[in-house]
Amino acid sequence: MNTYEGLFIFPEVLDEEGLDQAIGSVKDELEKLGGSIEITTRMGKKAFARSLKKQKAGLYVVIMFKIEGTKIDAFKARLKLATNVFRYQFVVANGVAAAQEA
């Protein structure tokens, strides 16, 4: 299993309960594919440099998770269909974790 760091942007209209549900739906989709969430860090509301799809800001959440590398494309497809995620970006965190331990 690979460890990934995912930056998720949720719509700014979500309240605290809505954000909890949105993060829960990401976790559910990840678990359906055999993955698991390690760490969730809420970064709060941040303004975009320019408007995206008529949105001026979003709720940023960084999630460290583990999933098989072959299933990451399926996870991305599920995010587009089944969750309240506005944008997302993943990077492999194995090298980052090794650098922090050294």
Backbone bond lengths (Angstrom), bond angles and torsions (degrees), N, CA, C in turn:
res aa  C-N    CA-C-N  psi(-1)  N-CA   C-N-CA  omega(-1)  CA-C   N-CA-C  phi
1 M - - - 1.454 - - 1.516 109.97 -
2 N 1.307 115.92 140.24 1.455 121.82 176.39 1.517 109.52 -97.06
3 T 1.319 115.86 149.58 1.455 121.50 173.66 1.516 107.51 -100.06
4 Y 1.325 115.40 131.15 1.457 122.08 -179.60 1.518 109.81 -121.29
5 E 1.325 114.68 149.20 1.460 121.27 169.52 1.521 105.89 -107.96
6 G 1.315 116.12 119.87 1.455 121.22 -178.42 1.513 111.16 -112.83
7 L 1.320 115.95 129.89 1.458 121.57 173.01 1.519 106.45 -100.63
8 F 1.308 116.31 116.83 1.455 122.43 -179.20 1.521 108.99 -112.26
9 I 1.321 116.19 135.67 1.460 121.83 175.40 1.523 107.14 -115.58
10 F 1.324 114.94 121.54 1.456 121.81 178.98 1.527 108.83 -105.23
11 P 1.342 118.57 155.92 1.471 121.18 -179.94 1.533 111.46 -59.20
12 E 1.323 116.11 141.85 1.459 121.01 -177.32 1.523 113.40 -68.58
13 V 1.323 117.98 -15.62 1.468 121.06 -177.84 1.526 112.50 -75.73
14 L 1.327 118.50 -10.64 1.456 121.21 -179.84 1.524 110.91 -71.31
15 D 1.333 116.31 136.51 1.455 119.96 171.77 1.531 107.75 -86.68
16 E 1.318 117.23 -175.78 1.468 121.23 -176.56 1.535 111.39 -60.36
17 E 1.318 116.84 -42.59 1.468 120.92 179.59 1.526 110.88 -66.84
18 G 1.323 116.59 -40.45 1.458 120.64 178.22 1.516 111.75 -64.68
19 L 1.338 116.44 -37.81 1.465 120.11 177.80 1.526 110.24 -66.87
20 D 1.328 117.50 -40.00 1.467 121.01 176.46 1.522 110.58 -59.32
21 Q 1.327 116.88 -43.01 1.464 121.15 179.48 1.527 111.07 -66.31
22 A 1.326 116.77 -39.64 1.464 120.63 179.69 1.529 110.74 -65.24
23 I 1.325 116.91 -42.88 1.472 120.65 177.35 1.524 109.54 -65.16
24 G 1.334 116.78 -38.59 1.463 121.18 177.15 1.520 112.37 -62.41
25 S 1.337 117.01 -37.77 1.461 119.80 179.11 1.531 110.85 -69.62
26 V 1.343 117.57 -34.84 1.474 120.59 174.58 1.524 109.16 -63.37
27 K 1.344 116.24 -43.99 1.465 120.98 178.97 1.523 110.52 -61.59
28 D 1.330 117.71 -43.25 1.466 121.16 179.61 1.522 111.38 -60.82
29 E 1.331 116.49 -45.20 1.471 120.30 179.85 1.524 110.84 -63.72
30 L 1.318 116.54 -38.18 1.460 121.22 179.05 1.524 110.48 -66.04
31 E 1.334 116.68 -43.20 1.464 120.61 -178.97 1.531 112.04 -68.29
32 K 1.332 117.64 -30.59 1.462 120.67 176.81 1.527 111.23 -62.45
33 L 1.327 116.33 -27.21 1.467 121.25 -179.86 1.527 112.32 -96.24
34 G 1.335 116.88 6.37 1.462 120.51 177.79 1.516 114.22 88.75
35 G 1.327 118.18 12.66 1.461 121.87 179.33 1.512 111.79 -95.45
36 S 1.329 115.58 178.52 1.464 120.69 178.30 1.522 109.88 -150.31
37 I 1.330 115.54 149.67 1.462 121.55 177.26 1.519 108.57 -90.86
38 E 1.319 116.22 132.88 1.458 122.16 178.73 1.530 111.63 -95.57
39 I 1.340 116.11 -54.58 1.467 122.02 -175.52 1.526 108.98 -140.14
40 T 1.328 116.60 138.71 1.458 121.80 175.01 1.521 108.16 -122.57
41 T 1.323 116.90 125.90 1.463 122.61 179.70 1.518 109.03 -124.91
42 R 1.323 116.60 117.97 1.465 121.04 177.57 1.520 108.78 -87.99
43 M 1.320 115.79 125.61 1.460 120.59 -177.94 1.520 112.39 -101.00
44 G 1.320 117.01 -7.07 1.457 120.78 176.86 1.520 112.92 89.51
45 K 1.318 113.52 -170.58 1.465 121.12 -177.30 1.524 109.56 -84.65
46 K 1.315 116.05 130.87 1.467 122.29 178.85 1.523 108.89 -129.85
47 A 1.319 116.03 140.47 1.467 121.25 177.89 1.530 109.17 -79.69
48 F 1.328 116.15 143.35 1.458 121.56 175.57 1.527 109.01 -79.72
49 A 1.321 117.16 155.28 1.461 121.52 176.43 1.531 110.47 -66.17
50 R 1.333 115.45 -32.61 1.467 121.08 175.32 1.526 107.25 -147.01
51 S 1.303 116.47 160.89 1.461 120.89 -178.94 1.522 111.00 -65.14
52 L 1.323 115.62 137.81 1.457 122.25 176.28 1.516 107.77 -124.44
53 K 1.325 116.97 118.52 1.467 122.09 -178.44 1.527 111.38 49.23
54 K 1.324 115.31 45.42 1.466 124.49 178.31 1.529 113.69 65.50
55 Q 1.326 117.05 16.57 1.464 122.35 176.33 1.522 108.19 -103.13
56 K 1.323 117.16 137.55 1.465 121.12 -179.87 1.523 113.05 -103.52
57 A 1.339 116.58 -16.41 1.461 120.78 -178.74 1.523 109.13 -154.58
58 G 1.329 115.83 170.47 1.454 120.89 178.22 1.512 110.80 -151.69
59 L 1.318 115.94 165.51 1.458 122.91 177.02 1.524 107.98 -96.59
60 Y 1.325 116.52 116.01 1.454 122.31 -174.52 1.529 110.40 -93.97
61 V 1.329 115.52 134.01 1.462 122.33 177.78 1.526 107.70 -137.77
62 V 1.332 116.86 130.28 1.460 122.20 175.35 1.522 107.22 -102.91
63 I 1.327 115.99 125.71 1.457 121.40 -179.58 1.522 108.99 -124.30
64 M 1.322 115.99 123.15 1.462 122.00 172.28 1.523 106.21 -90.52
65 F 1.329 117.07 127.55 1.454 119.57 -178.19 1.520 111.00 -144.55
66 K 1.327 115.22 161.28 1.464 121.86 177.86 1.518 108.62 -117.05
67 I 1.330 114.80 136.11 1.459 121.57 177.02 1.525 107.55 -160.39
68 E 1.313 115.81 154.76 1.459 120.28 175.54 1.536 108.86 -63.74
69 G 1.310 117.13 139.67 1.460 121.83 -179.29 1.517 113.48 -60.55
70 T 1.325 116.35 -29.55 1.459 120.54 -179.69 1.529 112.74 -74.28
71 K 1.327 117.10 -14.62 1.465 120.92 -177.22 1.527 113.54 -101.70
72 I 1.323 117.70 1.36 1.466 120.11 -176.18 1.535 111.20 -66.89
73 D 1.323 118.14 -35.80 1.469 120.14 178.17 1.524 111.19 -66.80
74 A 1.325 116.63 -38.53 1.469 120.32 176.77 1.530 110.23 -65.29
75 F 1.328 117.20 -36.67 1.462 121.43 177.91 1.530 110.19 -64.51
76 K 1.323 116.96 -43.36 1.464 120.62 177.83 1.524 111.06 -61.09
77 A 1.317 117.21 -41.29 1.468 121.08 179.32 1.518 110.89 -64.39
78 R 1.325 117.66 -39.70 1.464 121.30 178.34 1.527 111.24 -67.02
79 L 1.321 116.95 -35.65 1.468 120.32 179.05 1.523 110.97 -62.90
80 K 1.318 115.98 -39.55 1.468 119.66 -179.60 1.514 111.69 -66.39
81 L 1.316 117.89 -34.31 1.452 121.66 -173.52 1.528 114.52 -92.90
82 A 1.317 117.24 -38.67 1.459 119.36 -164.40 1.522 115.87 -113.10
83 T 1.307 118.85 0.87 1.466 118.30 -174.62 1.525 111.31 -128.82
84 N 1.315 114.26 174.79 1.456 122.49 -178.96 1.536 110.26 -99.97
85 V 1.332 117.55 34.77 1.463 122.30 -177.67 1.528 108.84 -87.02
86 F 1.344 115.51 126.56 1.462 120.72 178.85 1.535 110.22 -79.66
87 R 1.325 116.73 -48.24 1.466 123.12 177.53 1.524 108.23 -146.45
88 Y 1.336 115.74 159.89 1.462 120.92 176.14 1.522 109.34 -152.63
89 Q 1.328 114.48 156.90 1.460 121.51 176.20 1.520 107.44 -150.04
90 F 1.333 116.87 134.53 1.454 121.72 -179.67 1.519 110.13 -119.01
91 V 1.319 116.10 143.65 1.467 122.22 169.53 1.524 107.46 -134.56
92 V 1.322 116.04 146.54 1.459 120.23 177.03 1.516 107.63 -71.51
93 A 1.328 116.69 128.60 1.464 121.32 -174.27 1.515 112.95 -101.75
94 N 1.331 119.50 3.83 1.449 120.84 -179.18 1.522 111.48 -60.27
95 G 1.323 117.71 -44.01 1.463 121.51 179.04 1.514 112.18 -68.32
96 V 1.326 117.01 -35.49 1.459 121.82 178.83 1.519 110.23 -65.98
97 A 1.322 117.08 -44.45 1.478 121.51 -179.71 1.525 110.17 -63.90
98 A 1.339 117.61 -41.41 1.456 121.30 179.70 1.517 111.28 -65.32
99 A 1.331 117.38 -38.40 1.464 121.32 179.25 1.530 111.01 -68.33
100 Q 1.323 117.90 -35.54 1.459 121.17 -179.92 1.515 111.30 -72.27
101 E 1.336 117.76 -30.43 1.453 121.22 -179.77 1.518 111.70 -75.42
102 A 1.323 118.46 -28.00 1.454 122.00 -176.91 1.508 112.63 -71.96
